[in-house]
Amino acid sequence: MKIRVTGIGGLFFKTKDPKTTKEWYKKHLGFNTDDYGCTFWWKDENGNKCSTQWSPFPEDTKYYNPSKKDFMFNYRVENLRELLKILKKEGVTIVGEVEEYEYGKFGWILDNDGNKIELWEPIDSAFL
C-alpha cells in the first residue's frame, strides 16, 4: 500500500459561468459533462477502474478557502488517515477534518505556496 499520492483525482477551477463552461467543453472537446463536470475513467497499473473528476466551480465558491487561488488539485491516495499523520509530522498544514462519503474519504492540506490541496481516498466503484 502506498502512503503518498497515487494519481490525480480531480482538477477544480473557478469560472464566471460553470454551466456555460461545461457546455463549451462538451461541444468543442467532447467532454461527457453532468452537474458536477466530467468524470474521466482509466485503469491503474493493477487494472483497477479509476476516475478523475474535472469540475468548474462558481467564482464565489468558498470550497478552496483558505487558498486565494482560482483552482484546486485533488490527488488520489490509498491511506488518507495515515498520510495525514505523516504530513502533520513533516510540518504540513492540515485544513479541517477528514470527511467520509460513499465514494471515498477526503482530507485537505496547504502546499508551500498556500494552495489548498484535496486528498481523496477513492471508492471508484461507487460511480459505476
N, C-alpha and C positions, 0 to 999 in steps of 0.2 A: 504494500500500500504506500502510495506517495503521500508525503506530508507537505507538499508545496503545490503550486499551480499545475494543472494537467491540461488546460486548454482555455480558449476564450469562450465564455458563456454568453456574453452579450455586449452590444455596442449601443449605448444610450446617448441621445443628444437632444438639445433644446432646439425648437423651431417655432416660428410665429404661428404656423397653422399645421398641426400634426396630420389632420385629415387630408389636406391638400398635398402634403409631403408624401404621405403613404400612397395616394393616388398617382402622383408623379412617378414614384419608384415602380409602382405596379405597371403603369403604361409604358414607360421608357426602358426599364431594366428587367421587367418580368417578375418582380417580387410578388409572392403569393401573400398579400397583406390581409390582416384582420384587425380587430380593435386595438391590439397591442403592438402591431408592427408586422414583422415577418420572422418565421422560425426556419432556420436552415438546418437540415438533417445531414449527418455524416457518421462515419464509423471510426471508432478509435483503433489503436493497434491490436486490440483483442477481438475486434469485430463487433463490439457493442454499439448499438444505435445511440447516437448522442445528438444534442441540439445546441444551437447558438441562436440567441434572440437579437434581432435588430429592432430598436424601438425609438421613434421620435416622441419627445415629451413637449408639453407646452412650455413657453419661455418662462412662465412664472412658477414652474414646479419647485417645490422645496425638497424634493427627493434627493438631490445631490448635496444638500447642506451637510456640513459647514463649508464645503468647497464652493468657490465662486466661479468655477468653470462651467462651460456650456455643454459638458459631456461627462460621462462616467463609464468606465470599463467594468465589466463583470467577468471575473475569472472563475473557471471551474476548478474545484478542489475535491479531494477524496475524503478527508477527515477534518472538517471545518473546526470543530472544537479543539482538537489537538493543535492544529495550525495556529489558531488564535492564541493559545497558550504560549507557543514558541515565539510568535511575533511579539507578544507583550513582553516576554523576557528579553527580546532583542531591542526593546525600546520603541516599537512601532505603536502609534496611537490607534487604539481601538475605539470605534464610534458605535454607541448603542449596544444593544443586547442581541444575541442570536435569535432569529425568528424562524419558525418551522411551518411549512405548508405541505400539502400532499405532493408537491413537485420538488421539494427539497428544503434544505436549510440555508439561511442567509446570514452573513456577518459583514461588517464594514470596517475599513481601516482608512487612514490617511497616508498617502505616499510622502516622500521628502519635499514635494512642492505644494502639499496641502490639498491634493486632488483626492476626492473620496473614491475609494475602490470597493466594489461589491464582490464578496467571495461567496460562491454558490456551491454547495454540495448537492448536486442534482439527483433527482429521481426521474430520469428521462421517460421511463415507461408511463408516467402519469399523463404524458402528452399523446400517447398512442391510442 
